[in-house]
């Protein structure tokens, strides 16, 4: 079986695992009545995520039998990587703000209980990065190019968020998380970035009130044009580095190496 066929097979498989996980979770919520809003929120999130995580991990172990496993390099703890990633995420939010104002949005329910907030800010980033970076990306990077793996895993990450406006932003954020994972060879980097991203998103959601969102307030700033131009420049520089990093990863895989070899490969290039 050619790599192209295997790549297509794996893309279909991980997408199907996600669909089945959410359908099963929906059935659970139909059968089990939960009156408390916060508990229902927790169950509606935790059940499909856990099912998808188990499904992707089992597929990886039983079908893929990967030579590329989840990466744990301490480079993922480098604060400079986190700062750069946060700058890109903020720039992304500002650049997408005009588009977000044009798209239909659903009123977000802000969780109020401690456990619901903890889930949104801490548990969700850890679980989602284990699913989409350590899971889906790792599965696809064994048969597809890392660039394809990053795009598909980010696309599924975006679709999982449901609402069109949120899904678009989540897709691009997912590309930044994938870039951090490839660049550092560590799951720690995307998890930490995702946590900070969710903290900022939660705080901004708390600041939104009446019929206006944070995007409306950003767009109303007198200096928005200057802020937008600077953010666009930063994002372009980020995209260039993301493309360079992904293409370098593609070359490594083509040479029969793994993403874990990127650090050694870089040292050899500098000699």
N, C-alpha and C positions, 0 to 999 in steps of 0.2 A: 504494500500500500504506500503510495507516494506521500510526501510530507504535506502537499497541498490538500489531498483528500483527508488526511489525518487532522489537519488544521481545521478544515470545514466541519468534520465530524465532531471535534472537540468544542467548537463554537456552538453548534447545535445542541450538544449535550449539556453544556453549562447553562445555556439559555433555558433548556427544558427543565433542568433541575430547579432553576429559579421560579419558573412558572408553576411547577408542581408544588413547590414549597409554599408559595402564596395561595394557591388554590386550597391546599390542605389546611392552612391557617384560617382561611375564610370559612371553611366548613366547620372548624372548631368553634369559631365565634358565632356561627349560626346555631350550632347545637347547644353550646354553653352560654347561657345568658349572664352577662356581667353588668350590673347596674352602675357600679362606681366608675366614673369617667377615667380617672387616673389608672385604675387597675386594668380597665379595658384597653387603655392606651399602651400599657406595659405588655399585656398579653398579645395585642395585635402586632406589636413590634418584635417581641422576643421569639414567639413561636415560628414565624417564617424565617427569621434570621438564623435561628438554631438549626432548623431543618435544612436550609440552604447550605450552611457551613458543614453539616454532617454529610450532605449529599456530595458537595464539591470535594471534600477531603477523601471520601470513600472512592469517588471516581478517580481521583489522583493516584491513590494507592493501588486500586485494583486494576485499572485500565492503563493509566499512563506509565506507572512504575518509573517515576521521574529520576533523571540524573541531576536535575535542577530542583533543589529543595528550598524551603523557606530560608531567607537569609537573615542573620542576626548580628551583623557586623556592628562594632561599637561606633563606627563612623556615623551611624544613625542618631547618636546622642550629641553630635556636634552642634552647639547652639548657633553657629553661623549658618548652617544649613536651614535651621528652623526659622531664623530671622529672614533669610532670603525667600524661603517658601511662604512665609506670612506676608512679605512685601508683595509677592506675586498674587497671592489670594486677595489681598486688599485692592491691588491694581485691577485684577479681574472683575471684582465686584463693581468698581467704579466704571470701568469700560462697558460693562453689561447693563449698567443702571438705566440708560435711555431705552434699551430694548425691553427690560423688565417692566418698565412703566407702560409699555404698549400691549404686553401680553395679559390675558385674563389671569386673575389670581384667585385662589380660594382662601377664605379667611382662616388663618392658622390658629390652632388651639394651643395656647401656651400652657404646658403642664405646671401644676401647682405643688404637688406633693414632692417631698424630698427625693424619694426613690425615682420618680418620673424624671426629675431634673438631673439626677445622677446618671440615669440611663441615657438621656439625650447628650449630656456633656462628656461622660467618660466611657460608659459601657458600649454605646453605639459606635464611637470611633474605633474601639478595639475590635469589636465583633466584625464591623464592616471592612476594616483593613485586613483582618484574617481571611474574610471571604473573598474580597475583590483583588487584593494585592497578593497575599500569601497563598490564596486559593486559586481563583480564576486566572489571574495573571500567570502564576507559576504553572498551572495546567497548560495554558495556551503557549507559553514560551518554550515548551518542550517540542511542539510541532509547528508552531507559527513563529514568525519573526517577533522579537520583543516589541517592535513598533506596533504590529498588529495586535499583540497581546495587550498592550497599553490602551489602544483605542477601543477594543472590544470590551475589556474589563471596565473601562470608564463609561462606555455607552450603557452597559448593564447597570452600573452604579447609578447613572443618571435616570434610567427608566424606572429603577426601583423606587425613586422618590415620587413618581406618579405625576404630580402637577407639572405642566409644561414649563413654566418659568423656572421652577426649582430644578427640574430635570436638566435643563440647558446649563444652568450654573453648576450643577453637580457634575455634569460630564466634564466640563473644563477643569473643575477642581480635582476630579478624578485623574485627569492627565497630569496635573501638578503632583498629586500623591504618587502616581506611577513613576514619574520622573525622579522624585525623591527616593523611591524604593530602588530604582536602577542605579542612580548616581551614588548612593551610599552603600548599596548592597546590604540594606538593613530594613526590617519591618518597623523598627523603632521610629525612624524618621517620618513616614506617613502617618503613623498612629499619633505621634506628638503634634504634627501639623493639623491633623483632623480634629484633635481635642481642642486646640486653640481656635480653629475655625468655628467649631460648634459653640464654644464659649462666646465668641464675638457675635455669632448669629443669634444666640439666645438673648444676649444683652440688648442687641439691636431690636429684637422682637419685643422685648419688654418696653423699650423706649417708644415703639410705634403705638399710636393711639388714634382714636376716632376713625376716619376713613382714609388715613394717609399711612403709607409705608415709609420705611427708612429711605428707599429709593427716591420717593417724592421729595424728601427733605434734602437729600444730596443734590438732586437736580435743580433745586431752588436756590442753591448757594450762588452768590454773585461771582465768586472766583471759580465756579465749576469748570469753565472752559480751560483755565490754566491747570487745574487739578486733573482734568480729563486728559489733556495733552501729555502731562508728565506720566500719568498712569499708563497711557497708551504706549509711550516710549519704553517704560519699564517692562510692560507686558511683551512688547516686540523683542526686547533683549532676552527676556525669559523664554519666549518661544524658540528663538534661535538656539539657545543653550539646550533646550529640551530636544530639539531636532538633532543637534550634534550628539547629544548623549544617547539618544535612541538609535541613531545610525551606527554609532560606535558599538553599541550592544548587538546590533544586527550583524556587524562584521565578525564579532567574536563568536556568535552562534554559528555563523557560516563556516568558520574555521574549526568547528568542532569543540570549542571551549564552552564554558558556562559563564553566567553573569557574575558569579563569585570570583572569576579570574580578572575582572575589570581593573581592580586595584593593582594587581601584579602587572597587567598589560600596560597600565599607565606608567608604572615605574620603569619598565623596559623601554617605553617610548622616550622617556626623559633622559635615558643613558646615552 
